Amino acid sequence: MIGLSDVASAAGNLYSTTLGGGLADLRRMPATVIDSGPQRTVSRYDSDRRRRGAPVLLVPPLAAPAICFDLRRGCSLAEHLVVGGRRTYLLEYGQIEFRNRELGLEHWIEDVIPAAVRAAAQDAGRPVRVIGWCLGGIMALLAHALDGELPIEAAALVASPFDFSKVPLVAPLRPIDAVTRGQVVTQLLDESS
């Protein structure tokens, strides 16, 4: 049996979805672009809060939009950092098009991420902490390993598959890798780059 509270709840949901702007606040946190280049836009989230702690640069994976750090109000890492007083930056790759198909990971590791780190650190006036999600985290760590002079104070990786033996997409190559002790798979990867 449907109770009065069920009807009231359903009416509230109907109002919210039709006239009230929806069930979730999907507005992105306001930000200002501080740097841009090929496959790179670096934005600083706007805030009038007193700054506390080291600045943070958010590095998304290649296969997901940068909005992954700012899904909705109340469920946003960017919002959490900004409200906590952190000067927060976001790297966005923009549209990666068919004409960009020849770009290898070295483009992001040698050019895109280091330029974003330098831009954020210069704007903040000090080294940044990097939070990289999935492949974004691995690429940020590789960029830092390649250039120890990058102004990175610390790095945190979220859902970054460092043990590629646990990645299901690589499973078909494991038997070949085991028999050849990595020589064939390594050669295939070298040939593809």
C-alpha positions, 0 to 999 in steps of 0.5 A: 500500500502506498502511503502519504509519505511515498506520494509526497516523496514522489511529488518532490522528485517530480518537481525537482526533475521537471521544474526544480533543476534536477536531482543533482547539482551538475554545475562545474566548479568555476575555474580560470585558464592559466595555461594552454598548449597542444593537448593541454589546458591548465585551469585554476579553480576559483576560490576566495578562501584562505589558502592552506597547504600545498597547491594540487594539480589534478591529472586525469586519465587519457580515456576519461574527461577531466570532469571526472574530478568534478562530477557534481556538487557534494561529490567532487574532489575538486570541490573538496580541495577548494573548500578545504583551502587548497589552491587547485589546478586541473589539466585537461587534454581537450579533444584528442582527434584522429589526426593525433593518432600518432602521438605516443605516451611520450608526448604526454610524459615529456611535454604535456604533463611537465608543462602543466606542472610548471604552469601550476607551480609558477602560478602558485609560487611553489611546487605542487602536489600531483593527484593522478588518476589511472594512466594519468597518475602513471604518466605524471610519475613517469614525467617526474622520473624523467625530469627530477627538476619538475616542481613536484612536492609529492604525488598520489596515484588513484586507481593506477594499475602499476602491476600490469599483470593484474590488468585483464586486457593484457591477459592474452599476452601473458602466456607468450610473455612467460614462454619468451621471458618477456622478449616477444612482448617487449619487442612488440611494444617497441615496434608499436612505438 
